[in-house]
Amino acid sequence: MIHQQLTAAIFALALLSLGSAAIALFRRPSEAQRGFWLMVALWGLLDGIIVWPSLLSAPIAIEELHRILSINLALQVVYLPTGVILATRSQQLVRGFGWGIIASAIPLAIIDGIFFLRT
């Protein structure tokens, strides 16, 4: 049950990311905003690709899910500082990429953290 809930939460986040980015990019945003929305769209696409097989397969063992979530949470140590570094750059597009990483990584970390504690 927990596996399906996690899959649904991440897939919903992926759809939200892709949908909001498509709408925002259609409006022809500034350079920094374009970087932000492109990164949000990329994260949404990757989240969707990663979680798609889980929608079609049997749930994995709770121990395996716990291990995967611990790896995902450890990767936040890379994602968030990278986002902060990029967000402080002078180029507007790169700055937008940084904020996009931050905005995408935080909700994913929250979801992973909640489900990590539940496993």
N, C-alpha and C positions, 0 to 999 in steps of 0.2 A: 504494500500500500504506500509506504513512504517513498519508494522508488518512483511510482507513478505520480505522486504529488510533486516531487522534485522535478521530474521530467516536464510536467505541466507548467510549473512555475518558470523554468528556464525557457521553455518554448514560448510562453506568453511574453516574457521579457524580450526574446528575440523578435517576435512579431511587433511588439511595441516599438522597439528600436528601429526596425526596418520601416515601419509605417510612418513614424514621426520624422525620420530622416528623409524619406521620400517626399513628404509634404514640405518640409523645410527647404530641401534642395530645389524643389520646384519653384520656390519663391525667389530664387537667385540671391542668396545671402552674401554678406561681405566675405572677404578672404578668410578671416578667422572663423567666422560662423560656418563657412563651407568646410574648412578643416575639421571643425567640431562634428558636423553632421556626417561627413564622409567617414570619420572614425567610428561614430555611433552606428552607422550602417554596416561597416565592416565587422564590428563586434557582434551586431545582431545576426549578420549572415553566418559568422563562425559559430556563434552559440546555436543557431538553428541547425547547421550542418552536424555539429557535435551531438546534439540531442536527438536528431531525427531517428537514428537507428534504435534508440531507446523507446521511441513511440511504437516501434514495430516488433520489438522482441520481448521475451519474458523478463521479469524483474531479476536483478542480480542479487547475490547474497548480501546481507546487511553489512557483513565484515568488509566485503569488497567495496561497497558503497562508501563506507567510512574511510577506507584507504584512499579512494578517489577524491573524496571531499577534502581530506587532509592535504593531498597534493595540490588541489585547487586553491586552498587557503594559503599554502606556502608560496604559491606563485604570485599572490598579491604583493609579496615583498619585492617582486620585480615590477609588476604592473604599475602600482601606485607611485613609486619613486620615478619611474620612467615618465609617467604622465606629468608629474610635478616638474621634472627637468624640462620636458618639452613645453609645458605651459609657461615657463619663464624665458623662453627664447624670444628673440626680437622679430623673427619672421612671423607674420600673422597666420599663415597657413599652418606652420609648425606649432604655434601657440594653440591654435584651434585643435590640432591633433592631440596635444597634451590634455586639454580640457575634455576632449572626447573620451580619451582613455580613462581619465578620472571618473567622469560621469557614467561610464559603462562598467568600470571595475567595481565601484562601490555597491551598486545593487546586486551584482553577482556575488560579491563577498558576503553581503548580508544573507542572501538566499543560501549560499553554501554554508555559512556559519550556523544558521538556524537548523538546517538539516544535519550538519555535522553533530550538533548537540543532541539531536533526536536519534542518532544512530548509536 
